[in-house]
Amino acid sequence: MGKRQLGVRKPIEVAIIGGGCASIAAAFELTQLRHKGAYHVTIYQLGWRLGGKGSSGRGVAGRVQEHGLHVWLGCYDNAFLLLRQCYEELKENAKWRGRKWDDFFLPDPHIAVAGISANGDWVNWAAHFPPAPGLPGDPLDTHNPFALKHYFARGVALLRTLLLGLETFRASDATNQNLDLERDQNDSDAIIARVTSLLRLGALASAAVAVEALALLEAALKSVAAVPQNTVLKLMEAIAAAVRKQFEQLVASDDHVRYQWEIVDLILANLIGAIRFGLLTDPRGLDAINHLDQREWLRLNGASERAIDSPFTRVLYDMALAYEGGDANRPAVAAGVALRGTLRFFFCYRGAPLWKMRAGMGDVVFAPFYEALRQRGVTFKFFHRLRNVKLVDASRLAPGEKQYVEALEFDVQAETRGKREYRPLINVRGMQCWPAEPDFRQLKDGPRLQRENRDFESHWDHQRAAALELRVTRDFDFVVLGVGVGALPYVCGEIVASNPRWRMMVDRVKTVATQAFQIWLGADLQELGWEMPPVTLTSFVKPFDTWADMGHVIPAEDWHGHPPRTAAYFCNVLADPPHEPDAFDIDYPRRRREEVRVNAIGFLNRDIHHLWPKAKRRSGEFRWELLVNPEPTKEKTGRTATRSRFNTQYWTANVNPSDRYTLSLPGSLEYRISPLDNTYDNLTIAGDWTDCSLNVGCVEAATMSGRLAAHAISRWPALEDIIGYDHP
């Protein structure tokens, strides 16, 4: 498409709806220098800030207020790649000069899970991950560095390491065995002969020999085309039987051994399942088991109920917020998605497994992208709520012509004074940041809008200053729809009603509301009884099963006098109400926020002492005086402080349709539509809810989807350059 005037090529106009990770990735790729200005992008954004589910704002005392707990993984190569390019472009920008991406990311090697000890108390199990070569976003030697057989070969190596570390291993059991592994591991005939001999002689009755036999299995997996799958499966089952026989009875009373064994048991089940289900040769790869729930998959492949119910299984559900309807009694995540995420997490991270931001995600990610895109000529239209994606009437289509988007209908929520461009960023300690509320001084009738407490991000606030209709060829040529899947019924009614595939996607790809709170503390965690390094911990008790120590963010805030000693972020799912709220129930978000406030207070009083034993009073109540008030008043201080002190902290209920987290439920993945789908001539979609191959709610999936959307329009980036898109 695109008009031509006086022989001058006019840029193709691309309207991108939404400002989350997927939309920003699409905009960034479409405006790369290689396109030579072929595309002009306009981003239409609800409210005053970019970010979507990754948005953040600066509140009182410059405090970072997040949508939830945002931690990037070391395997987010697509996301880090684009962000690093963004920072490189800004190096000559006066506001960003001299700042590099790794100035704002903290490598975090510590991850912890919480579980119940043998005596019934909560106990924390922490792991330190060694640094891996390189940094996330570094160029790769190959676009798909790990095929499934290499993943599972590394899993076998990890299994050997874990077993060798168990105190119950008896080195003497292996002294009389002569496996000559170095000679055999590159010879498939020798591997088959050795495996056959071990199975025939029953030599795997010794667990120690089973450990050494894992080296043969590792070699067999690497030579999977040469070694019969049935032989590999028999060896794996024999190893599992030998190991389980020796160790299962020893773990009941020793928490350390029990946790190690639970991990071993889970690895065994996944390895057996990969071979039994033929995942290493199935062209669908891990997608072949997405009809199964993760726990069902483990049970089918011999995992013990202890391991299935362990924190190391629960962590997969907690990190993926995988509770349908927000109900803790309805955990569900597709087995292939869970296993793919696990393999990438363990075997694809660079530098560190986790990378924490030193400020808000809005500050570290979306502010620089906003500045870089403005430098490239991208237009931003804030306070634009999409109301309808209007398709052309089918009766007007020529024979063979595809349907297309004829118009985009918006509510303009607010207008700027003098029709000037809205400038969204503020300066906090030298950083460009998003504020926690809009700058009403820039808005027409701003004082009135502020008095009315207008919530421009609320799905239930329908007030508007004007209506706007954009027409195809006049205002846009292509559309990238980057809203959340939860919003599709409200903005794509015509498509959902007329297209069975879209209707099935909306029905089957579910979302869940989330809740989060942040507290700033006048004592460090060691003073509160936490004995481990700063961590990200999950699989804790509901209603807030995930926690991260975020004290490193405080220097980026604007505290006066005595700043807090640390900060802690908590998050989890939020249960849906029995009935959907009315479309005009403007008070609904406030009621849900009040629910989160009550949940957080109860959690601090009832549960936090399991993590921080010195955070409770003798009465058992939380020490409310620990909370730092950014605006000290005449409230009670010291030991007389009450739970009302919590009102000085921050909490949120993410219940707007686009704010809800996308689930990867068993049997739902096949209903996702790809950004490459060309059903509509000038429309593509972008978001972690699309079929982007990773297919789990996260920054990386959204970025991959945005890059795919850009490819659908411009044929760039090449599909092979989207890292992990061809992941099996």
C-alpha positions, 0 to 999 in steps of 0.5 A, a space after each residue: 500500500 502507500 500513496 504516491 504523489 508527484 513521483 515521490 514515494 511517501 512512507 508507508 503508514 503503520 499504526 501500532 496500537 498499544 505500547 507494551 514490549 511487543 508493540 515497541 519491538 515492532 516499532 523498533 524493527 520497522 524503523 531500523 536504518 536498513 529500511 531507509 525511512 520506508 515506514 512511518 510509525 504512529 503508536 496509539 497508547 491508552 493513558 499517559 505511559 508506555 509499558 503495558 504489563 511492564 509499565 512503572 511510574 514514579 510516585 512520592 519520593 521518586 519511589 519506583 511503583 511497578 505493575 508487578 515484579 519484573 526480573 529479566 532472565 539471562 536467556 532473553 536474547 531477543 529482548 536484550 538484543 533490541 535494548 542494547 541496540 537502543 542504548 547504543 543509539 542514545 549514546 549521543 543523546 544529551 539525556 542519555 550520554 555515557 549510559 550503557 545498558 549494563 549500568 542499569 542491570 544487576 546480574 543475580 545468580 541467586 534463586 530460592 524456593 520455599 518448601 515445607 521441612 520434615 518437621 512441618 516448618 517453612 524452609 528455604 532452599 537457595 542455589 547459586 548459579 555460576 556465571 555463563 559465558 557472554 552476556 544476554 544479547 551477544 551475537 550467537 554462533 548459531 541461531 539455534 544453539 541447542 537442539 533438543 538432544 543437546 539440551 537433554 544431554 546436558 540434562 544428563 550431565 546435570 543429573 550425574 553432578 547432582 547424584 555425585 553430590 549426594 552424601 549417600 553416594 558410595 564411591 567404592 561401588 564404582 571401583 570395579 567397573 571398567 566403562 572406558 567412557 572416553 573410548 566409547 562415547 564417540 562410537 555409536 556401535 560401542 555405545 550400543 554394545 556397552 548399553 546392551 551388556 549393562 542391561 543384560 548383566 543387570 549391572 545397574 543394580 548398583 546406583 553408583 554404576 548407574 551414575 557412571 552409566 549416565 555418561 553412556 546415556 549422554 553419549 547416546 543422546 548425542 548420537 540419537 540418530 545412530 542409537 535405537 530409541 528403544 535401547 536408549 529408553 531401556 537404559 534410562 528406565 534401568 538407571 531410574 529404577 536403580 537410582 530410585 531404589 537406593 535413594 527414595 528411602 533415604 530422603 524422608 527426614 533429611 531436608 537437604 537430601 530430600 530437596 536434591 532427590 526431588 530435583 533428581 527425580 524430576 530430571 529422571 522423569 523428564 528424560 524418560 518422557 522425552 525418549 518415551 514420547 519421541 520428542 527428540 525426533 518429533 517435528 513438533 518438538 516440545 509442542 507435542 506434549 502441550 495437551 498435557 499439564 506439567 504435573 500430568 506429564 511428570 506422573 506419566 513418566 514415573 515421577 514420585 508424588 513427593 517430587 510432583 508436589 515439591 517446590 521445584 514443580 510448584 515454581 513452574 506454576 508460580 513463575 508462570 502465574 499458572 492458576 486458572 481464574 486466579 484460583 490456587 486450587 486450579 494450577 495448570 500449565 502446558 507441559 511443553 511450554 513448561 519444559 521449554 522454559 525450563 531448558 532455556 532457563 538452565 541451559 541458555 542463560 548468559 552471564 547470570 540466570 536473572 538480571 534485575 533492573 536498578 530502577 523501574 522497568 519504565 525507566 530502564 526499558 521504556 523511557 530509552 525506547 521512547 527517546 530512541 523511537 522519537 529520534 527516529 521520527 516515530 509519532 506517539 499519540 497518548 490518551 487514545 483508547 481503541 474502541 473498534 477495529 472496523 473491517 471493510 464490508 465483504 460485499 465491497 471486496 473484489 473477487 479474490 481480495 482479502 478482507 482488510 481493516 478499513 478504519 480504527 475508531 478511538 476515544 480521545 481521553 484527553 487533549 493537550 493544551 494548544 494541541 501540543 505534543 504530550 511530553 510524558 517523562 520526568 527527571 528523577 535523580 538524573 534519569 528520565 522516568 514515567 510518572 505514576 500519574 499524568 501531567 495534568 498541567 499539559 492537558 486541556 481542562 487539566 485541573 478539572 480532570 485531576 479533581 475528578 480523579 480521572 483514571 485514564 488506564 481503567 477499562 471502566 472509565 469511559 469518559 472522553 474528550 473527543 472521538 477519532 476515526 482513522 481511515 485506511 490509505 488516508 491515515 494508515 496503511 498497516 495495523 499492528 494490534 498490540 493490545 492484550 488478548 483480554 482486550 480483544 473482545 472489546 476492541 475487535 468485536 467485528 473480527 471475533 464475531 465473523 472469524 471462528 479462529 479469532 473467536 476460538 483464540 479469545 475463548 481458549 487463550 485465558 488470562 489471569 488477574 494479578 496482585 502485587 505490593 511493595 514495601 520499603 523497610 527501615 532495617 536490612 534483611 539480615 536485621 530481620 533474620 534473613 540469612 541468605 544473599 539477596 534473592 528472588 524467591 518463589 513457591 512460598 505461601 499464597 496469596 503472595 508466593 513470589 518475593 524479590 529483595 529489591 534494595 538495590 533500587 533505592 539509590 535511584 529513588 529520591 528520598 530525603 533524610 534517611 532513606 530505607 535500608 531495603 525494599 521488597 516486592 511481592 506478587 501473585 495471582 488475584 482470584 476472579 470474582 464470581 461474576 464479571 463487573 458491569 461495563 460501567 462499574 467505575 468503582 471496580 478497580 478501587 474495590 479490587 485494590 482494597 482487596 489487595 491491601 487487605 491481602 497484603 496486611 494479612 500476609 505480613 501479619 500471618 506469613 512473612 515471619 517464615 522468611 523474616 523471623 525478626 519481623 514480628 512482635 511478641 504478639 505475632 503481629 508484623 512490626 509495622 514500625 519497620 515500614 518507611 513513610 515517604 511523607 512523615 506525619 503525626 501518625 504513631 511511630 515506633 512500636 506504637 505504629 499500627 497496620 495503618 502504616 501500610 497505607 504509606 506503601 504501594 499495592 496494585 490490582 491488575 484487573 484491566 483486560 490488557 493488564 491481565 497475565 496470559 496463561 499457557 493452559 494445556 490444550 490452548 496453545 493450538 488456538 493461538 494465531 501467529 503474527 505471520 498469519 495473513 488472513 487480513 491484508 493489512 493487519 498483524 498482531 503482537 503480544 505474548 499471547 500470540 503464537 511466537 514459539 515461546 508462548 509463555 507470558 514474558 518479555 522475551 515472548 512479547 519481543 519475539 512476537 513484535 519482531 515477527 509482526 515487523 517481519 510480516 510487514 517488511 520481511 525483516 528481521 529474517 525469521 532465522 534472526 529471531 533467536 529461538 524462533 526455530 526452537 524445537 
